[in-house]
């Protein structure tokens, strides 16, 4: 019986795909299958994947984006759990084993801390929710911060299907949207507080289409605010969540446009004018610090 179906969407991933697949094949003491969804690659990705033989199931589709690729892979998954891994990220060998061990009968999602590698000019090596490690009902903290890295997650397939999978109308932040819908419906989460997920920072990690990214964050936050759970939190929580979307967008925009970052931090300040930390970020932008 398959415990976990691992879904890896890839588009022209010849540089990193082998590292991702190898990290899955090295998982310890877990029955798993690897499903790679080739999203219309025209480089040597296909040849690299062919070298794995029957250890990897390769599904090819016309280029439709990573969201559709993940959903298509999930339809073919035979495991009780599904896991998501991007083609440029990796896992520690004990990741799946420790996540399955942490899950009880009520748990439908398990995530881990992550270790960043590659270009660490703007991020710390370890991204940890070490102070909080939110578990159980995670809706409110998740509304303020998407602390769940998609490559760190395993989710019960039945839960994924019940939620309708990733929203294919979203081209960014679709993972945050799924976690929020999961939590809004009462889903129970667990955290393994170890950096078992390796997240690669490189030139493609941060989209230069920052306007699209900003809009995506705001759409996801507004949806969550307007949900029954979101409305129950009240106006102060809604304001904090909206400010978070602006602040996150500003931080990501900083390497591309300081003026845009300042503008979006200013939007956050308009929503939460008493939050002094926003003004500190604006000051850092003005003096050229991120």
C-alpha positions as CSV (number, residue, x, y, z in Angstrom):
1,X,0.0,0.0,0.0
2,X,1.3,3.5,-0.9
3,X,1.5,5.9,2.0
4,X,2.4,9.0,0.1
5,X,2.1,10.1,-3.5
6,X,4.8,12.8,-4.3
7,X,3.8,15.3,-6.9
8,X,6.5,17.2,-8.7
9,X,5.5,19.7,-11.4
10,X,8.3,20.8,-13.7
11,X,8.8,23.1,-16.7
12,X,12.2,23.3,-18.3
13,X,13.8,22.1,-15.1
14,X,16.9,20.4,-16.4
15,X,19.2,22.2,-14.0
16,X,17.6,21.0,-10.7
17,X,15.0,18.2,-11.4
18,X,17.4,15.3,-10.7
19,X,18.3,16.7,-7.3
20,X,14.6,17.0,-6.4
21,X,13.8,13.5,-7.6
22,X,16.8,12.0,-5.9
23,X,15.8,13.5,-2.6
24,X,12.4,11.8,-2.8
25,X,13.9,8.4,-3.8
26,X,16.1,8.7,-0.7
27,X,13.1,8.8,1.7
28,X,13.4,6.4,4.6
29,X,11.0,3.7,5.7
30,X,8.0,5.0,3.7
31,X,6.0,3.5,0.9
32,X,5.7,6.2,-1.8
33,X,5.3,6.8,-5.4
34,X,6.8,9.7,-7.4
35,X,4.7,11.4,-10.0
36,X,6.4,14.1,-12.1
37,X,4.1,16.3,-14.2
38,X,6.1,17.6,-17.1
39,X,4.3,20.9,-18.0
40,X,5.4,21.0,-21.7
41,X,9.2,21.2,-21.2
42,X,11.3,21.7,-24.3
43,X,14.7,21.3,-22.7
44,X,16.4,18.0,-21.5
45,X,14.0,17.5,-18.6
46,X,12.3,14.6,-20.4
47,X,15.6,12.8,-21.1
48,X,16.7,13.2,-17.5
49,X,13.4,11.8,-16.2
50,X,13.5,8.9,-18.6
51,X,16.8,7.8,-16.9
52,X,14.9,6.9,-13.7
53,X,12.9,4.2,-15.5
54,X,9.9,2.8,-13.6
55,X,11.0,4.5,-10.3
56,X,9.3,7.7,-11.5
57,X,6.0,8.0,-13.2
58,X,6.1,10.8,-15.7
59,X,2.9,12.6,-16.9
60,X,3.2,15.0,-19.8
61,X,0.7,17.8,-20.4
62,X,0.6,20.9,-22.6
63,X,2.0,23.9,-20.8
64,X,-0.7,25.0,-18.4
65,X,1.2,26.1,-15.3
66,X,2.2,24.5,-12.1
67,X,-1.3,24.8,-10.5
68,X,-3.0,22.7,-13.1
69,X,0.0,20.3,-13.1
70,X,-0.3,19.7,-9.4
71,X,-4.1,19.1,-9.7
72,X,-3.6,16.7,-12.6
73,X,-1.0,14.8,-10.6
74,X,-3.3,14.5,-7.6
75,X,-6.0,12.9,-9.8
76,X,-3.6,10.0,-10.5
77,X,-2.3,9.7,-6.9
78,X,-2.7,6.3,-5.3
79,X,-1.4,7.2,-1.8
80,X,-3.4,8.0,1.3
81,X,-1.4,11.2,1.5
82,X,-0.2,13.5,-1.2
83,X,3.0,15.6,-1.0
84,X,4.1,18.6,-3.0
85,X,7.7,19.3,-4.2
86,X,8.8,21.9,-6.6
87,X,11.4,20.9,-9.2
88,X,14.1,23.1,-7.7
89,X,13.6,22.1,-4.0
90,X,14.7,19.1,-2.0
91,X,13.9,17.1,1.1
92,X,15.9,15.6,4.0
93,X,15.8,11.7,3.9
94,X,13.7,11.5,7.1
95,X,11.0,14.0,6.0
96,X,8.1,11.8,5.1
97,X,8.8,9.3,7.8
98,X,8.7,12.0,10.5
99,X,5.6,13.6,9.1
100,X,3.6,10.4,9.0
101,X,4.8,9.6,12.6
102,X,3.5,13.0,13.7
103,X,0.0,12.6,12.2
104,X,-2.9,11.2,14.3
105,X,-6.3,10.2,13.0
106,X,-7.6,13.8,13.2
107,X,-4.6,15.3,11.3
108,X,-5.1,16.1,7.7
109,X,-2.1,18.3,7.0
110,X,1.5,18.1,8.3
111,X,4.1,20.7,7.5
112,X,7.8,21.2,8.5
113,X,10.3,24.0,9.0
114,X,12.5,24.7,6.0
115,X,16.1,25.4,5.3
116,X,16.9,28.0,2.7
117,X,19.9,27.5,0.4
118,X,21.3,29.1,-2.7
119,X,21.2,32.9,-2.8
120,X,20.8,33.9,0.9
121,X,21.4,37.6,0.5
122,X,17.9,38.5,1.8
123,X,16.8,35.5,3.9
124,X,18.2,33.5,6.8
125,X,19.4,30.0,6.3
126,X,16.7,28.5,8.6
127,X,13.1,29.6,8.2
128,X,11.5,28.3,11.4
129,X,8.2,28.9,13.1
130,X,10.2,28.0,16.2
131,X,8.4,30.3,18.6
132,X,4.9,29.3,17.5
133,X,4.8,26.1,15.5
134,X,1.1,26.5,15.0
135,X,-0.9,23.3,15.2
136,X,-4.6,22.3,15.3
137,X,-6.8,25.2,14.2
138,X,-4.3,27.5,12.3
139,X,-6.7,29.8,10.5
140,X,-6.0,33.1,12.3
141,X,-2.2,32.9,12.4
142,X,-2.2,31.7,8.8
143,X,-4.3,34.7,7.8
144,X,-1.5,37.0,8.9
145,X,1.4,35.0,7.5
146,X,1.7,32.1,5.1
147,X,4.2,30.2,7.3
148,X,3.6,26.9,5.4
149,X,6.0,26.2,2.6
150,X,4.2,24.2,-0.1
151,X,7.2,21.8,-0.5
152,X,7.0,21.0,3.2
153,X,3.3,19.8,3.2
154,X,1.7,16.4,3.2
155,X,-2.1,16.4,3.0
156,X,-4.6,13.5,3.1
157,X,-5.8,13.0,-0.5
158,X,-9.4,12.8,0.7
159,X,-9.0,16.2,2.2
160,X,-7.4,17.7,-0.9
161,X,-10.3,16.3,-3.0
162,X,-12.9,17.6,-0.6
163,X,-11.4,21.1,-0.9
164,X,-11.4,20.9,-4.7
165,X,-7.6,21.0,-5.0
166,X,-5.7,24.2,-5.9
167,X,-7.8,27.0,-7.4
168,X,-6.7,27.1,-11.0
169,X,-8.0,30.7,-11.4
170,X,-5.1,31.7,-9.2
171,X,-1.6,31.8,-10.8
172,X,0.1,32.9,-7.6
173,X,-0.5,32.3,-3.9
174,X,-2.7,29.3,-4.7
175,X,-1.0,27.4,-1.9
176,X,-1.9,30.0,0.7
177,X,-5.4,30.0,-0.6
178,X,-5.6,26.2,-0.2
179,X,-4.2,26.2,3.4
180,X,-6.7,29.0,4.4
181,X,-9.7,27.1,2.9
182,X,-8.5,24.0,4.7
183,X,-8.2,25.8,8.0
184,X,-11.5,27.8,7.5
185,X,-13.3,24.5,7.3
186,X,-11.9,23.2,10.6
187,X,-9.0,21.2,9.3
188,X,-6.4,20.1,11.9
189,X,-2.7,20.6,11.2
190,X,0.5,19.3,12.7
191,X,4.0,20.7,12.5
192,X,7.3,18.8,12.5
193,X,9.6,21.5,13.9
194,X,12.7,20.5,12.0
195,X,14.1,22.0,8.7
196,X,13.3,18.9,6.7
197,X,12.4,20.9,3.5
198,X,15.2,22.5,1.5
199,X,14.0,25.6,-0.4
200,X,16.3,26.9,-3.1
201,X,16.6,30.7,-3.5
202,X,17.8,31.7,-7.0
203,X,17.0,34.3,-9.7
204,X,13.7,32.6,-10.5
205,X,12.6,32.3,-6.9
206,X,11.3,35.9,-6.9
207,X,9.0,36.8,-9.8
208,X,9.7,40.2,-11.4
209,X,6.0,40.5,-12.1
210,X,5.4,42.0,-8.7
211,X,2.1,43.7,-9.5
212,X,0.6,40.2,-10.3
213,X,2.1,38.8,-7.1
214,X,0.7,41.7,-5.0
215,X,-2.8,41.3,-6.6
216,X,-2.7,37.6,-5.9
217,X,-1.9,38.0,-2.2
218,X,-4.7,40.6,-1.8
219,X,-7.2,38.3,-3.6
220,X,-6.4,35.4,-1.3
221,X,-6.5,37.5,1.9
222,X,-9.9,39.1,0.9
223,X,-11.4,35.7,0.2
224,X,-10.3,34.5,3.6
225,X,-11.6,37.7,5.3
226,X,-15.0,37.3,3.7
227,X,-15.3,33.6,4.7
228,X,-17.4,32.8,7.7
229,X,-14.3,32.2,9.8
230,X,-12.8,35.5,8.6
231,X,-15.8,37.6,9.4
232,X,-16.0,36.1,12.9
233,X,-12.5,37.5,13.7
234,X,-13.7,41.1,13.3
235,X,-12.4,44.3,11.7
236,X,-9.1,44.5,13.5
237,X,-8.1,41.1,12.2
238,X,-9.2,42.0,8.7
239,X,-7.1,45.2,8.8
240,X,-4.0,43.3,10.0
241,X,-4.5,40.7,7.3
242,X,-4.8,43.3,4.6
243,X,-1.7,45.1,5.9
244,X,0.2,41.8,5.8
245,X,-0.6,41.3,2.1
246,X,0.8,44.8,1.3
247,X,3.9,44.3,3.5
248,X,4.7,41.0,2.0
249,X,4.4,42.4,-1.5
250,X,6.6,45.4,-0.5
251,X,9.4,43.1,0.8
252,X,9.4,41.0,-2.4
253,X,9.3,44.2,-4.6
254,X,12.3,45.8,-2.9
255,X,15.0,44.2,-5.2
256,X,13.1,45.3,-8.3
257,X,11.7,48.7,-7.4
258,X,12.3,50.6,-4.2
259,X,9.6,53.1,-5.1
260,X,7.1,50.4,-5.5
261,X,8.1,48.8,-2.2
262,X,7.7,52.2,-0.4
263,X,4.3,52.7,-2.1
264,X,3.1,49.3,-0.8
265,X,4.4,49.8,2.6
266,X,2.5,53.0,2.7
267,X,-0.6,51.2,1.7
268,X,0.0,48.9,4.7
269,X,0.4,51.9,7.0
270,X,-2.9,53.4,5.8
271,X,-4.6,50.1,6.8
272,X,-2.8,49.8,10.2
273,X,-1.6,53.3,11.0
274,X,-0.6,52.5,14.6
275,X,1.8,49.7,13.6
276,X,5.2,51.4,14.0
277,X,7.1,48.5,12.4
278,X,5.7,49.5,9.0
279,X,7.3,52.9,9.3
280,X,10.6,51.3,10.2
281,X,10.4,49.3,7.0
282,X,9.6,52.4,5.0
283,X,12.7,54.1,6.6
284,X,14.9,51.1,5.6
285,X,13.6,51.4,2.0
286,X,14.5,55.1,1.9
287,X,18.1,54.4,3.0
288,X,18.4,51.4,0.7
289,X,18.3,48.6,3.2
290,X,16.0,45.5,2.8
